[in-house]
Amino acid sequence: NAGVTQTPKFRVLKTGQSMTLLCAQDMNHEYMYWYRQDPGMGLRLIHYSVGEGTTAKGEVPDGYNVSRLKKQNFLLGLESAAPSQTSVYFCASSFPAFAGGGNQPQHFGDGTRLSIL
Amino acid sequence: GQNIDQPTEMTATEGAIVQINCTYQTSGFNGLFWYQQHAGEAPTFLSYNVLDGLEEKGRFSSFLSRSKGYSYLLLKELQMKDSASYLCAVRDRNGAAGNKLTFGGGTRVLVKP
């Protein structure tokens, strides 16, 4: 049982390049999330998904796109990377709150450290 | 929207007790979570409160007062391995899409021998 797996773990990009971050979960969770974590700012939600084929914007969606073609996978895309997108990106997944009396925490992957020069 | 405040850093001695406070102002509330995050690693779930009162789980306890918009995480019998950041997160109101969490900036706890 691997939990939430993110690939790659590290990446360096040049400004203007594109890339896709991959997230896979094997816990049959309906909900999936992408966050970025910057020093002093905590985790901020980029996009999320409540099920296969559905996505929605979070707090800081600009410059990112996502897709959830399969229930277990959630992809985060950067079409034209900018230095401001240098960050650590975390994927998370969970069951809906109503599925377990409310105590349904989000489970996080190990993160992708992305540097954009 | 949500606004969550917690201290940036705290230092304590091995074997002691540390209390990490979290205050929140939210447009909706459906539970508060505490996560532990060691440097360079993923956040891991510690505790969940949705009703007022204290939840105890081994050396860790978490308290919630919804009327005051206040929670704390209590770490007892501190060990060196407890040196980490502790994240307070509030879940969006019941019925809101996606059960989204809003995180505070995290409290870095340094345990000294």
Interface residues (C-beta under 8 A of the other chain):
Chain A: V4 Y31 Y33 G40 M41 G42 L43 R44 L45 Y48 S49 V50 A56 G58 E59 F90 S94 P96 A97 G102 N103 Q104 P105 Q106 H107 F108 G109 D110 G111
Chain B: I4 T8 N30 G31 F33 Y35 E41 A42 P43 T44 F45 Y48 V50 L87 A89 R91 N94 A97 G98 N99 K100 L101 T102 F103 G104 G105 G106
